[in-house]
Amino acid sequence: MFSYFFRRFLLMIPTFIGITFLVFTVTRFVPGGPVEQAVLRYQQAAAQGGEGGGGTASGMDENGQISEEMMQRLKEIYGFDKPFYQAYCIWLWRVLHLDLGTSDTYSRPVWDLICEKFPISIIFGLAGFILSYSICIPLGVWKAVKHGSVFDTSSSVLVFVAYSIPGWTAGVLLLMLFGGGTYLNWFPLGGFESAAISKDSCLYSYVQQSVYVRDIPNEVIEQYEDLKELKNKGDTIQIKADHPAYNSVPAEKRAKVQNPEHKDLSLFGRILDIAWHMFLPVFCYVLGSFASMTVLMKNSLMENLGQDYVRTAFAKGLSEKTVIFKHTLRNSLIPLATGLGHMLSIILAGSFLIEKVFNINGFGLLGYNSLIARDYPVVLGSLVISTILGLLGNIISDLLYCVIDPRIRFS
């Protein structure tokens, strides 16, 4: 078995090279790349400055076009001055040294952008993943046990209705019904946390107490360097209850933070705020895999319930509960193990359509916006992460096969 997985890990290398080389080659030849966009911006800036057709702007010829020297310089800046195969080798060498380049749009290292967006996608993806399996497996088992009953029929209708609605489409509908106040104003329109908390919000009660720096005794201010800096910024500067100098101000001068934001909430309040923003997006995440996983679980369990070893177990006098949960359920989970490995990439990469609908600034939305803006360093950096996760997911699926079914051996 060790040799099998060792070969699988080695196979990841040519697979990774093939995927990245194909996409890298496409970015070299697709129209509207970063060089063309830079030329367009340069021409527009020259035209607005009244120099577009005069041939006097630096890098412009007599016809108001980009000169050959300027074009060559732009190609060097964006890495288009070399043949695509040579440029790919240079890019791959940098990737091997954990250098994904610098974003053309944000002018920041791609690694920093990805690390900044990853936690958000992980939170949403992991919550959707856990809820999907926590709901679909028990529901599939119950539908198999109650096959043909009213519960099975009615739940099948709901399952297939959910299957027919894409997650991002459901997100648009849910925002229209429950967000923004068009019909109901139960949930926010998007984002990951509240930018401002009004006094009529249910979260306002969790806003922390604060005091003005001007009300803190001078002898206390002298003990803290940060308070000295804050005092020089004005009389409206506040500190919250978590600061050691807070207790030095009398109770009658304490009040809630003015113009509170998410960071001004207590720990429990911040958790509630994030959960409030997560409810609709996570629901859409779960909706995408709800129907397929439920039906797969039901059909797999029903197939195993018809096997000879199950009839033998019943003939020995074992209870239905024991037969299902001790003997049959484990074998029925084998088809779901395939999805467990692939869910790794979904958890971390996120769903860019759902993130787009709910304006969640996660990893999926980063890749989508970068593709639209032709920010190829970020696009390729996202591809590296997604490809590695997908390849690892395939190997994890095989490992789960072995864990769930001891009869499976890769030798």
N, C-alpha and C positions, 0 to 999 in steps of 0.2 A: 504493500500500500504506500509505503514511503517513496518508493521509486516512481509510482504513478503521480503523486502530488509534486514530486520534484520535477518531473517532466512537464507537468502543467504549469509550474512556475517558470520554467525555461521557455515554454511556449508563449508566455505573456510577452516576452521581449519582441519576437517578430510581429506578433499581433499589434502591440503598441506602436511599433515603427510603421507598420502598414496603415493603421488608422490615422496617425498623426501626419504621415507623409502625404496621404491623400488629401486631407483637409488643408494642410499647409500649401500644397500645390494649387488647390482651388483659390486660396486667398491671393496667390500671386497673379492669377489671370482674370479673376472676376472684375468687371468694370466698377468704377466708383470707389476705388480704394483710397487709402490715406493720402497718396501722392496727388491723385486727381482732386481730392477735397482740399488739400493745401493749396494747389494751384488756383482753384476756384475762389477760396478765401482771399488769396493774394490779389487776384484780379479785381474782386469786389472792393477790397480796401483801396486799391489804386484808383478805381473808378470813382469812389466816393471822395477821394482826395483831389479829384480833378486832374489826375495824371494818367488815367487809363489809356488814352489814345495818343498821348503826346510823346511816348517813347523816352521820357525823361526819368521815370521811376527806376530805382535800382533793380536790376534783374529783368527789366522789360525791354523788348526790342522796339524798333520804330513803328511796328504795327500794333503795339500794345499787348503783345503776347509774351509769355515767359521765355526768356532766353535759354539757350542750350546749357549754359553754365549754371543758371539757376535751377533748371530741371534736374541736372546731374547732382547738384547739391541736395535737392529735396529727396532724390532717390537714395543718396547716401544716408541722410538723416533717418529715413524710414526703412532702411535695409533692403531696398529694391535695386541696388546697383550691381548685384551679383546674380548669376544664374540660380534658378530656383533650387536645384539640387545642392548647390554649394551653400546657399543660404539656409537650407534645411539642416545640413550637417552642422553649421555654426549654431543654429537655434537648438538642435538636439544636444550639442555639447554643453551649452549653457543650462539646459534643463537638467542634465546629469549632475551639474554643479548647483542645482536648486536655484537657478536664476531664470525666472520667467519673463524677465524684461521689465520695461516701464510702460505704463499706459499712455497712449497718445492723447486720450481725452482728459484724464485726471492728472497726468504728469506725476504719477506716484508708482512705486513698485507694484507689480501685479500681485506679488505674494501678500503685500499689506492689504490690498483691496479684498483679496479672497479671504484672508484671515479675519477681516473686519465683518464680512457678510456671512461667514460660515455659521457662527453661533445662532443667528436668527433662523436660518434654514434648518439647522439641527433641531431646534426647539419645536418648530412647526412640524417638521417631518417625523421626528420621534414621537410626538404626541399623536399624530395621525396614524403612525405605524402601530403603536401600542393599542389604541382604541380599535383599529381595524381588526386585529387578531383577537382582542378581548371580546368583541361583539360577534364577529363572524363565526368563530369556532363554536361557541356555545349555541348560537342560533342554528348553524348547520347541523349540529348534533341533535338538537331538539326537533328540527324539521324532519330529519331522518327517522327518529323514533316515532313521531306523529305523522308519518307519511300518509297522505290522503285525507287527513282531518281538516276541519275548518281552519284551524290555526295554520296548517301547512299551506292551504290554498290562499288564504288572505295575505299571509306573509310573502308568498311567491309573487303576488300582484305588486306589493310594495317593493320587493327586491328588483323586479324587472322594470318598474317605473324608474327606480333609482339608477338602474343600469343604462337606461335610455337617455339620461340627462348627464352631459359632461360636467365635471366639477366646476370649471370656470363659468359655464353657463348658469349653473345653480348659484354661483357666487354673485353674478349680476342680478339675478332674481331676488336673492336674499337681501342684498344691499338696497334694492328698490323697496322691498316690503318692510324691512326692519331697521334700516339705517338712513340717517339724514333727515328724517322727519316728513318725507313725502306721504307715508302712511303711518308708520310707527317709528319712534326714535329710541329703540331699545339698544342698539349697538352702534359703535363708531363706523364711519365710512371706510376706514382703512388704517394702515400704519401698524406699528408694534407697541406704541405707548402713547399716552396723552401728552400733547404739546402744551395744553393749558387746561386747567381744572376750574370750572366755574363754581360759584357758591351753591347753586342749585343741583350740582352733581352729587350722586351718592358717594363719590370718592372724597368729597370735600371733608368729611368727618375724619379721614385718615391723614389729612395734611398736618405736618409736624408744627409744633410751636416754635416760635422764633423770638429773638430780641434784637433791637437795634444796637449796633456797635457803639453808637454815641452814648447809650445808657450804661455801658460797662464801665466800672471804675477804672481810673487811669492806672492804678497800681496793678490791676489784673491785666490790662492791655500790655503793660511793659513785660509781662511774663511770656507773651506769645508773639512771635515775629509776624505770623499771618494776620493777627489783629492790628498790628501797627500799619501794615500795608492797607488793610481794609478801611481803617479809620481815615486814611488820607484820600480815599476815593469818594467820600461824601457822607452826608448824614443819613441817607436812606439805605445804607448797606446793613444787611441782617445776617445773623448766624442762627443755625438751627439748634435743636435741643441736644444733638449728639456732640456738640462742641463742649469741651471742659469748662469754658468760661460762661456757659449759659446759666449755671446756678448762681452766679454772682449778681444777677439782676433780680430785683424784687418781683414777686408773682404778679403784681398789678400792672407791670410793664411788659408782660409777656403776651403774645398774640400769635395767631396763625400766620404763616408765611404769606406775604402779599404776592399776587399774581403767581400762584403755585403751578409747578410743572410736575412731571412724573417723578423726578429726583427729589422733590420736596415731600413725597409721601412716606409714611412709615413702611417697614419691610412688608407687613401684611397688606398694606394698601398698594404697594408696587406689584405684589403678586396678583392681587385682584385686578389691577389695571391691565396687566399683561394677559391674564385669563379672559378678561372682557374683550380685548382686542383679538384674542386667539380663537374665540368660540366659532365664529362663522368660517374663517379660513380652514380650521381643523375639520369642521363639519364637511367642507367641500373636499378636503383630502380623503376623509373616510368614505365619502360617497363614491369616489372614483374606484375603489377596490371592494366596496361593500358587497355588491351583487355577485361578482365573479368568485370571490373567496367563499361566500356563503353557499352558493350552488356547488362549488367544487368540494367543499367539506361534506355537504349532504350526500352527493353522489358517491364520493369515495367511501363514506361510512356505510351507505346502503349496499355497495358492492361487496364490502368485507363482511357485512352481516349475512350475506348469502353463501359464504364459504363453508367448507366442510368442518373446519376447526371450530367455527362458531356453533354449528349444529351439535358438534360433539360436546362442547362446553355446556350447552343447554341440556343435553341428554344426561350429563353428569349431575344435574341439579343446581348449577350455578345460577344466581339471580341475574336478572337483566342488567342491573346496574354494574355488577362485577364483570359480566361479559363485555359490556360496552366500554367501560372506562379502564379495565385492566388488560383486556386482550385485543379489542377491535380498534379503539381510538388511536393507539400508537401507530398501527399500520395505515390507518386512514390519513395520518398527518404527512405521509410521504409526498403526495402531490403538492402540498403546501410548502414543503421544504424548498422546492424550486424557487418559489417566490421570495422566501426569506433571504436568500443570498442576493437576489437582485434588488431587494428593498434597501440594501445598504447604499446604493447609488441614489435611490430616490430620496432617502432620508437626508443625505448630505447635500445633494444637488438641488433638491427642492423642485417644485413645479412652477416654471416661470409664468405660465398663464394665470394660475391662482395668485401668485405674487404680484402680477401685473394688475389684476382686477382689484385686489385689496391694498395695492400700493405698499407692499411689504418689501423693504429694501434688503432682500436676501441674495443668496448666491444665484438662484435661478434668474431673478430680475437683472442682476449684474451682467450675466451672460447675454440675456436678450437685448438689453440696451447697448451693450458693446457690439453686438452683431449689427444692430441698426446703424450705429455710428461708425462702423467699419474700424473699430478699435481692435485690430488683429492680435496684438500682444495679450489682451485680456481674453479674447475669444480662444486663442490657442492655450492659454493658461487654464481656462475653464475646461477645455477639451482634455488636457493632461489629467486633471483631477477626476473628471467624469470617466475617462477611459480606464484609469487605474482602479477606480472603485467598481466599475462594471466587471473587469477581469477578476478582481478579488472576489466579487459577489458570486461568480460562477464556481470558483474553488470552494467558497464557503457552502454553497448549495450541495456540492459533492460530499463535503465533510458532514453536513447535516443528514444526508442519506445514511451514512455509516452510523451516526449516533442514534437515529430513529429506528433503523432496521439493521440489526446485527448480521443478518444474512448477506447484506451487500458488502462485497469486498472488492476493491480495485487492485487486482494483482495481475 
